[in-house]
Amino acid sequence: MIRFRLVLSILVLVCMLASLSALPGCGGDDSSEENGGGEAAENQQDGDDGDSVIDSDGDGGEVDGGDDEDDADAEDDIDGNQDGHDGDDEDSDTDNGSTGEETLAEILGHISGVNSVKYDMVVTSEQGTFDSTQWLEGNKQKVELFSQEGTVVNLMDMDQMVAYTYVEGQDYYTKLDFNKVGDTVIDQAESLEEYDIVLMGTEIRDGKDCLVIQYDTYQDGDPVTIKMWIWKLHGLPIRSETKIDGALEIVIEWNDFEFGDIPDSIFELPSDMEELDLTQYGLS
């Protein structure tokens, strides 16, 4: 009976993780065949609220304040936090790292310099807030997802083609379907080439010099607009806002970045754990 309750607990947490990857802006299937060729927009366009946006070469001033205020007001309905972001104390000084004249492609090219990274990710929606910490190094990934059910840990090794999940503090683990592992912050940045990007301007956010972009897609037939803040120094997103049918539905924040070597032990299963075979419970 104890094992069965543990299996149910693991499944609940894995379903939570799977729901993250299914959200627009979280790497889920968003029927992007209607998005176009995936190159950055070359001509000026109007933003959602009629604000002028910059050319694709990255020149121009900061995003018009009216658009940010609208997003902040809408976000209050989600989490009651008008600022809508947590500052990185260690990054309180502006991290420029690049000139405002770089193109989006050049900024995203900085990802190649990221060999390993640890960061926190917070997803806020009407369903609640999901907090996680993630480690990436090469083809290895570790995710700790925090909830009232406990801390679920996911380990993935693309070289070995194996993935595991377990609840911290328990003695059992299960094999994890690769499809249950959500996209990383690097995946989010690299996937932008699939969309027609509108460049909205530049903005300093959490002390980081960011290029603000926007693109349209579809989720279950509904029009979806995703606005994203790309950290110029590393080419990584630090915030995204997803609007479905014009209403702000999902906010994702990536923060507390740490760059540097990660010990191999971070990506290893605890040695005293044994595998739970879900098929014996009629689950797989």
C-alpha positions, 0 to 999 in steps of 0.5 A: 500500500505504501508503494502504491501511494508513492506511485500515485504521488510520482504520477501526480508530480509527473503530470504536473511536469507534463502540463508545463511542457504542454503550455504555450511558451513552454515548448508544447505542441502549438500547431506552428505550421501557420507561423511562417518561415521563421526569419526575423521580421525585416520591416516595421510593424505596429505592436498589439497596442499600436506601439511602434517597434524597432527595425530588425537591426536592433536599433531604437529605444526602449519599449513604450511604457503603455504596453508594459503597463497593460501586461502588468495589470493583466498579470495582477489577475494571475499572481497579484504582483504588478512587477511580475518578476523577481530581481536577481540580486547578484545581477543587480548591475546591468549586464550589457555584454553586447551592443544594441546594434546586434541582430536577433540571430547574433544575440541568439548565437551567444547560446553557443558559449553556454556549456553548462548552466543552473537556473530557476524557472517560475511558471505562473498561470490560473492553475497556480505557480510552478517553481523549479530549479534546473541544471544543464550540462551537455546532454544531461539535465536535472529538474527539481519541481517543487509542490505541496506533494513534495519535490519531484526530481527528473534526470535525463541523459540524452547520450544514454537515452535514459530518464528517471523520476523520483520524489526526494526523500523516497527510496524508489524511482521510475523510468520517465517518458522523454516526452514528460521532460519539458524544454530547457531555457536553451531549447526555448531560445533555439526554437525561436527560428521557427517563428516570424519574430517582431522586434519590440525594442530593448529593455533593462530587466532584472539588471540585464540588457534585453531584446524584447521580441514577440511572435504569434502562434496557435494552441488548440486553434486559439490565437496565441501571442508570446512576448519574450525578453532575451538576455543579450549577453547569453542569448537566453530568455529571462521572461515570457508572457503568453496571451491566449485570445488577447488575455494574459494567461501564462508568465514564465520567468527564468532567473538566478542563473549560474554559469560554470562546471556542474559536478557529475554527481548532480545528474546521478541517481542516489545509489540506495534507490531501487526501480519501481515497475509501474506495469505491476500496478497496471500503469505505464 
